[in-house]
Amino acid sequence: MTAIDPLRTKADSNPMSFLDRIRACNAYDLSHFLPFNADNQTIGWIKPYFAEHLATAEETFTVT
């Protein structure tokens, strides 16, 4: 099994150009993420699987 390289395009095996990488980073869809809050303020966005991982650290994080 080979690892997926996030810096490569789906169309070919060439590395993404810097501008392609910027476009990919800016083409996000927040409906696939959960807000990450501290002091009742959203400070970022995380994927649901990572929220499940954080839930295992009950002494540090509260996942709702």
Biopython code that builds the backbone (N, CA, C, O; Angstrom):
import numpy as np
from Bio.PDB.StructureBuilder import StructureBuilder

atoms = [
    (1, "MET", "N", (0.849, -1.184, 0.000)),
    (1, "MET", "CA", (0.000, 0.000, 0.000)),
    (1, "MET", "C", (0.893, 1.245, 0.000)),
    (1, "MET", "O", (1.850, 1.322, 0.770)),
    (2, "THR", "N", (0.588, 2.196, -0.842)),
    (2, "THR", "CA", (1.384, 3.414, -0.916)),
    (2, "THR", "C", (0.691, 4.537, -0.167)),
    (2, "THR", "O", (-0.537, 4.583, -0.097)),
    (3, "ALA", "N", (1.476, 5.434, 0.387)),
    (3, "ALA", "CA", (0.932, 6.585, 1.102)),
    (3, "ALA", "C", (0.425, 7.612, 0.103)),
    (3, "ALA", "O", (0.956, 7.734, -1.001)),
    (4, "ILE", "N", (-0.602, 8.347, 0.495)),
    (4, "ILE", "CA", (-1.148, 9.409, -0.342)),
    (4, "ILE", "C", (-0.349, 10.679, -0.087)),
    (4, "ILE", "O", (-0.174, 11.096, 1.058)),
    (5, "ASP", "N", (0.124, 11.279, -1.145)),
    (5, "ASP", "CA", (0.892, 12.518, -1.043)),
    (5, "ASP", "C", (-0.046, 13.693, -1.310)),
    (5, "ASP", "O", (-0.484, 13.868, -2.447)),
    (6, "PRO", "N", (-0.369, 14.509, -0.294)),
    (6, "PRO", "CA", (-1.303, 15.615, -0.496)),
    (6, "PRO", "C", (-0.775, 16.705, -1.410)),
    (6, "PRO", "O", (-1.532, 17.584, -1.822)),
    (7, "LEU", "N", (0.506, 16.666, -1.735)),
    (7, "LEU", "CA", (1.066, 17.681, -2.622)),
    (7, "LEU", "C", (1.030, 17.271, -4.084)),
    (7, "LEU", "O", (1.553, 17.982, -4.943)),
    (8, "ARG", "N", (0.425, 16.145, -4.370)),
    (8, "ARG", "CA", (0.300, 15.701, -5.760)),
    (8, "ARG", "C", (-1.151, 15.850, -6.195)),
    (8, "ARG", "O", (-2.074, 15.686, -5.397)),
    (9, "THR", "N", (-1.335, 16.162, -7.471)),
    (9, "THR", "CA", (-2.681, 16.323, -7.996)),
    (9, "THR", "C", (-3.316, 14.962, -8.223)),
    (9, "THR", "O", (-2.620, 13.950, -8.300)),
    (10, "LYS", "N", (-4.644, 14.939, -8.330)),
    (10, "LYS", "CA", (-5.346, 13.697, -8.614)),
    (10, "LYS", "C", (-5.168, 13.298, -10.075)),
    (10, "LYS", "O", (-5.226, 12.113, -10.404)),
    (11, "ALA", "N", (-4.952, 14.270, -10.947)),
    (11, "ALA", "CA", (-4.891, 14.005, -12.381)),
    (11, "ALA", "C", (-3.611, 13.300, -12.804)),
    (11, "ALA", "O", (-3.609, 12.517, -13.753)),
    (12, "ASP", "N", (-2.530, 13.580, -12.101)),
    (12, "ASP", "CA", (-1.269, 12.954, -12.485)),
    (12, "ASP", "C", (-0.355, 12.834, -11.277)),
    (12, "ASP", "O", (-0.750, 13.150, -10.155)),
    (13, "SER", "N", (0.840, 12.385, -11.506)),
    (13, "SER", "CA", (1.756, 12.190, -10.389)),
    (13, "SER", "C", (2.747, 13.342, -10.232)),
    (13, "SER", "O", (3.702, 13.226, -9.464)),
    (14, "ASN", "N", (2.539, 14.446, -10.941)),
    (14, "ASN", "CA", (3.418, 15.597, -10.816)),
    (14, "ASN", "C", (3.104, 16.367, -9.543)),
    (14, "ASN", "O", (1.937, 16.485, -9.168)),
    (15, "PRO", "N", (4.125, 16.892, -8.870)),
    (15, "PRO", "CA", (3.860, 17.707, -7.680)),
    (15, "PRO", "C", (3.003, 18.921, -8.039)),
    (15, "PRO", "O", (3.102, 19.465, -9.139)),
    (16, "MET", "N", (2.162, 19.334, -7.090)),
    (16, "MET", "CA", (1.336, 20.525, -7.309)),
    (16, "MET", "C", (2.225, 21.758, -7.367)),
    (16, "MET", "O", (3.240, 21.836, -6.676)),
    (17, "SER", "N", (1.837, 22.714, -8.192)),
    (17, "SER", "CA", (2.536, 23.991, -8.176)),
    (17, "SER", "C", (2.123, 24.746, -6.916)),
    (17, "SER", "O", (1.129, 24.396, -6.280)),
    (18, "PHE", "N", (2.863, 25.754, -6.565)),
    (18, "PHE", "CA", (2.554, 26.546, -5.386)),
    (18, "PHE", "C", (1.154, 27.149, -5.505)),
    (18, "PHE", "O", (0.385, 27.122, -4.544)),
    (19, "LEU", "N", (0.819, 27.696, -6.683)),
    (19, "LEU", "CA", (-0.509, 28.290, -6.865)),
    (19, "LEU", "C", (-1.608, 27.237, -6.809)),
    (19, "LEU", "O", (-2.687, 27.508, -6.281)),
    (20, "ASP", "N", (-1.359, 26.040, -7.341)),
    (20, "ASP", "CA", (-2.343, 24.965, -7.235)),
    (20, "ASP", "C", (-2.583, 24.613, -5.769)),
    (20, "ASP", "O", (-3.719, 24.365, -5.365)),
    (21, "ARG", "N", (-1.530, 24.593, -4.983)),
    (21, "ARG", "CA", (-1.656, 24.275, -3.558)),
    (21, "ARG", "C", (-2.472, 25.342, -2.841)),
    (21, "ARG", "O", (-3.316, 25.014, -2.006)),
    (22, "ILE", "N", (-2.236, 26.604, -3.151)),
    (22, "ILE", "CA", (-3.011, 27.699, -2.551)),
    (22, "ILE", "C", (-4.481, 27.565, -2.931)),
    (22, "ILE", "O", (-5.354, 27.728, -2.079)),
    (23, "ARG", "N", (-4.766, 27.270, -4.196)),
    (23, "ARG", "CA", (-6.153, 27.091, -4.635)),
    (23, "ARG", "C", (-6.814, 25.919, -3.901)),
    (23, "ARG", "O", (-7.971, 26.014, -3.494)),
    (24, "ALA", "N", (-6.092, 24.836, -3.736)),
    (24, "ALA", "CA", (-6.632, 23.670, -3.042)),
    (24, "ALA", "C", (-6.943, 24.006, -1.584)),
    (24, "ALA", "O", (-7.965, 23.574, -1.050)),
    (25, "CYS", "N", (-6.073, 24.766, -0.949)),
    (25, "CYS", "CA", (-6.301, 25.150, 0.454)),
    (25, "CYS", "C", (-7.480, 26.100, 0.599)),
    (25, "CYS", "O", (-8.172, 26.073, 1.617)),
    (26, "ASN", "N", (-7.716, 26.928, -0.390)),
    (26, "ASN", "CA", (-8.807, 27.893, -0.331)),
    (26, "ASN", "C", (-10.140, 27.342, -0.825)),
    (26, "ASN", "O", (-11.157, 28.031, -0.750)),
    (27, "ALA", "N", (-10.147, 26.124, -1.325)),
    (27, "ALA", "CA", (-11.376, 25.528, -1.856)),
    (27, "ALA", "C", (-11.996, 24.573, -0.834)),
    (27, "ALA", "O", (-12.476, 23.500, -1.200)),
    (28, "TYR", "N", (-11.988, 24.954, 0.422)),
    (28, "TYR", "CA", (-12.513, 24.086, 1.465)),
    (28, "TYR", "C", (-14.030, 24.223, 1.573)),
    (28, "TYR", "O", (-14.606, 25.218, 1.134)),
    (29, "ASP", "N", (-14.656, 23.233, 2.150)),
    (29, "ASP", "CA", (-16.100, 23.223, 2.384)),
    (29, "ASP", "C", (-16.291, 22.959, 3.874)),
    (29, "ASP", "O", (-16.109, 21.829, 4.327)),
    (30, "LEU", "N", (-16.656, 23.985, 4.642)),
    (30, "LEU", "CA", (-16.751, 23.854, 6.090)),
    (30, "LEU", "C", (-17.845, 22.894, 6.537)),
    (30, "LEU", "O", (-17.894, 22.534, 7.714)),
    (31, "SER", "N", (-18.718, 22.472, 5.637)),
    (31, "SER", "CA", (-19.754, 21.508, 6.033)),
    (31, "SER", "C", (-19.139, 20.151, 6.374)),
    (31, "SER", "O", (-19.806, 19.299, 6.962)),
    (32, "HIS", "N", (-17.878, 19.947, 6.011)),
    (32, "HIS", "CA", (-17.184, 18.694, 6.313)),
    (32, "HIS", "C", (-16.352, 18.788, 7.592)),
    (32, "HIS", "O", (-15.620, 17.855, 7.922)),
    (33, "PHE", "N", (-16.458, 19.896, 8.309)),
    (33, "PHE", "CA", (-15.650, 20.139, 9.499)),
    (33, "PHE", "C", (-16.536, 20.524, 10.679)),
    (33, "PHE", "O", (-17.695, 20.899, 10.505)),
    (34, "LEU", "N", (-15.975, 20.426, 11.871)),
    (34, "LEU", "CA", (-16.645, 20.847, 13.100)),
    (34, "LEU", "C", (-15.871, 22.020, 13.686)),
    (34, "LEU", "O", (-14.646, 22.072, 13.575)),
    (35, "PRO", "N", (-16.584, 22.971, 14.316)),
    (35, "PRO", "CA", (-15.852, 24.084, 14.920)),
    (35, "PRO", "C", (-15.035, 23.604, 16.110)),
    (35, "PRO", "O", (-15.465, 22.727, 16.860)),
    (36, "PHE", "N", (-13.857, 24.185, 16.275)),
    (36, "PHE", "CA", (-12.983, 23.917, 17.413)),
    (36, "PHE", "C", (-13.006, 25.182, 18.252)),
    (36, "PHE", "O", (-12.515, 26.227, 17.826)),
    (37, "ASN", "N", (-13.581, 25.084, 19.453)),
    (37, "ASN", "CA", (-13.822, 26.254, 20.287)),
    (37, "ASN", "C", (-12.965, 26.260, 21.538)),
    (37, "ASN", "O", (-12.609, 25.213, 22.080)),
    (38, "ALA", "N", (-12.639, 27.477, 21.987)),
    (38, "ALA", "CA", (-11.979, 27.706, 23.270)),
    (38, "ALA", "C", (-12.573, 28.988, 23.839)),
    (38, "ALA", "O", (-12.649, 30.003, 23.146)),
    (39, "ASP", "N", (-12.992, 28.941, 25.093)),
    (39, "ASP", "CA", (-13.638, 30.107, 25.711)),
    (39, "ASP", "C", (-14.812, 30.607, 24.885)),
    (39, "ASP", "O", (-14.993, 31.811, 24.709)),
    (40, "ASN", "N", (-15.600, 29.678, 24.384)),
    (40, "ASN", "CA", (-16.810, 29.984, 23.602)),
    (40, "ASN", "C", (-16.526, 30.757, 22.320)),
    (40, "ASN", "O", (-17.412, 31.437, 21.803)),
    (41, "GLN", "N", (-15.319, 30.664, 21.806)),
    (41, "GLN", "CA", (-14.975, 31.285, 20.531)),
    (41, "GLN", "C", (-14.423, 30.219, 19.603)),
    (41, "GLN", "O", (-13.621, 29.380, 20.012)),
    (42, "THR", "N", (-14.859, 30.258, 18.341)),
    (42, "THR", "CA", (-14.322, 29.325, 17.355)),
    (42, "THR", "C", (-12.921, 29.785, 16.988)),
    (42, "THR", "O", (-12.713, 30.908, 16.526)),
    (43, "ILE", "N", (-11.960, 28.882, 17.206)),
    (43, "ILE", "CA", (-10.567, 29.225, 16.904)),
    (43, "ILE", "C", (-10.035, 28.417, 15.727)),
    (43, "ILE", "O", (-8.891, 28.596, 15.311)),
    (44, "GLY", "N", (-10.870, 27.528, 15.195)),
    (44, "GLY", "CA", (-10.453, 26.723, 14.060)),
    (44, "GLY", "C", (-11.523, 25.706, 13.706)),
    (44, "GLY", "O", (-12.614, 25.712, 14.276)),
    (45, "TRP", "N", (-11.206, 24.843, 12.773)),
    (45, "TRP", "CA", (-12.126, 23.817, 12.287)),
    (45, "TRP", "C", (-11.372, 22.500, 12.202)),
    (45, "TRP", "O", (-10.227, 22.458, 11.754)),
    (46, "ILE", "N", (-12.035, 21.404, 12.643)),
    (46, "ILE", "CA", (-11.406, 20.092, 12.641)),
    (46, "ILE", "C", (-12.329, 19.075, 11.990)),
    (46, "ILE", "O", (-13.541, 19.279, 11.917)),
    (47, "LYS", "N", (-11.756, 17.994, 11.523)),
    (47, "LYS", "CA", (-12.534, 16.920, 10.922)),
    (47, "LYS", "C", (-13.179, 16.079, 12.023)),
    (47, "LYS", "O", (-12.618, 15.948, 13.111)),
    (48, "PRO", "N", (-14.350, 15.512, 11.750)),
    (48, "PRO", "CA", (-15.049, 14.722, 12.775)),
    (48, "PRO", "C", (-14.213, 13.595, 13.372)),
    (48, "PRO", "O", (-14.299, 13.346, 14.574)),
    (49, "TYR", "N", (-13.410, 12.913, 12.568)),
    (49, "TYR", "CA", (-12.597, 11.828, 13.124)),
    (49, "TYR", "C", (-11.603, 12.356, 14.147)),
    (49, "TYR", "O", (-11.267, 11.651, 15.098)),
    (50, "PHE", "N", (-11.124, 13.590, 13.967)),
    (50, "PHE", "CA", (-10.192, 14.156, 14.934)),
    (50, "PHE", "C", (-10.915, 14.552, 16.213)),
    (50, "PHE", "O", (-10.350, 14.451, 17.302)),
    (51, "ALA", "N", (-12.174, 15.006, 16.088)),
    (51, "ALA", "CA", (-12.974, 15.309, 17.273)),
    (51, "ALA", "C", (-13.175, 14.046, 18.100)),
    (51, "ALA", "O", (-13.137, 14.094, 19.330)),
    (52, "GLU", "N", (-13.391, 12.906, 17.425)),
    (52, "GLU", "CA", (-13.524, 11.637, 18.134)),
    (52, "GLU", "C", (-12.230, 11.298, 18.867)),
    (52, "GLU", "O", (-12.262, 10.785, 19.985)),
    (53, "HIS", "N", (-11.103, 11.583, 18.245)),
    (53, "HIS", "CA", (-9.811, 11.339, 18.880)),
    (53, "HIS", "C", (-9.651, 12.233, 20.114)),
    (53, "HIS", "O", (-9.183, 11.774, 21.156)),
    (54, "LEU", "N", (-10.037, 13.507, 19.997)),
    (54, "LEU", "CA", (-9.920, 14.424, 21.132)),
    (54, "LEU", "C", (-10.811, 13.995, 22.291)),
    (54, "LEU", "O", (-10.481, 14.236, 23.453)),
    (55, "ALA", "N", (-11.935, 13.363, 21.979)),
    (55, "ALA", "CA", (-12.868, 12.919, 23.020)),
    (55, "ALA", "C", (-12.227, 11.890, 23.943)),
    (55, "ALA", "O", (-12.680, 11.709, 25.073)),
    (56, "THR", "N", (-11.197, 11.224, 23.485)),
    (56, "THR", "CA", (-10.513, 10.237, 24.332)),
    (56, "THR", "C", (-9.651, 10.905, 25.402)),
    (56, "THR", "O", (-9.219, 10.249, 26.350)),
    (57, "ALA", "N", (-9.401, 12.198, 25.252)),
    (57, "ALA", "CA", (-8.622, 12.953, 26.240)),
    (57, "ALA", "C", (-9.589, 13.757, 27.102)),
    (57, "ALA", "O", (-9.557, 14.988, 27.102)),
    (58, "GLU", "N", (-10.448, 13.054, 27.837)),
    (58, "GLU", "CA", (-11.532, 13.697, 28.601)),
    (58, "GLU", "C", (-11.038, 14.724, 29.620)),
    (58, "GLU", "O", (-11.752, 15.676, 29.937)),
    (59, "GLU", "N", (-9.833, 14.536, 30.128)),
    (59, "GLU", "CA", (-9.315, 15.477, 31.127)),
    (59, "GLU", "C", (-8.882, 16.802, 30.494)),
    (59, "GLU", "O", (-8.676, 17.791, 31.197)),
    (60, "THR", "N", (-8.745, 16.819, 29.177)),
    (60, "THR", "CA", (-8.280, 18.016, 28.480)),
    (60, "THR", "C", (-9.357, 18.664, 27.619)),
    (60, "THR", "O", (-9.463, 19.890, 27.571)),
    (61, "PHE", "N", (-10.169, 17.830, 26.927)),
    (61, "PHE", "CA", (-11.144, 18.332, 25.960)),
    (61, "PHE", "C", (-12.558, 17.887, 26.310)),
    (61, "PHE", "O", (-12.763, 16.803, 26.856)),
    (62, "THR", "N", (-13.521, 18.728, 25.992)),
    (62, "THR", "CA", (-14.927, 18.393, 26.083)),
    (62, "THR", "C", (-15.481, 18.415, 24.668)),
    (62, "THR", "O", (-15.476, 19.458, 24.014)),
    (63, "VAL", "N", (-15.949, 17.293, 24.201)),
    (63, "VAL", "CA", (-16.491, 17.198, 22.841)),
    (63, "VAL", "C", (-18.011, 17.136, 22.943)),
    (63, "VAL", "O", (-18.568, 16.253, 23.595)),
    (64, "THR", "N", (-18.674, 18.090, 22.288)),
    (64, "THR", "CA", (-20.143, 18.122, 22.319)),
    (64, "THR", "C", (-20.722, 18.031, 20.937)),
    (64, "THR", "O", (-21.942, 18.044, 20.776)),
]
sb = StructureBuilder()
sb.init_structure("model")
sb.init_model(0)
sb.init_chain("A")
sb.init_seg("    ")
for serial, (resi, resn, name, xyz) in enumerate(atoms, 1):
    if name == "N":
        sb.init_residue(resn, " ", resi, " ")
    sb.init_atom(name, np.array(xyz, "f"), 0.0, 1.0, " ", f" {name:<3s}", serial, name[0])
structure = sb.get_structure()
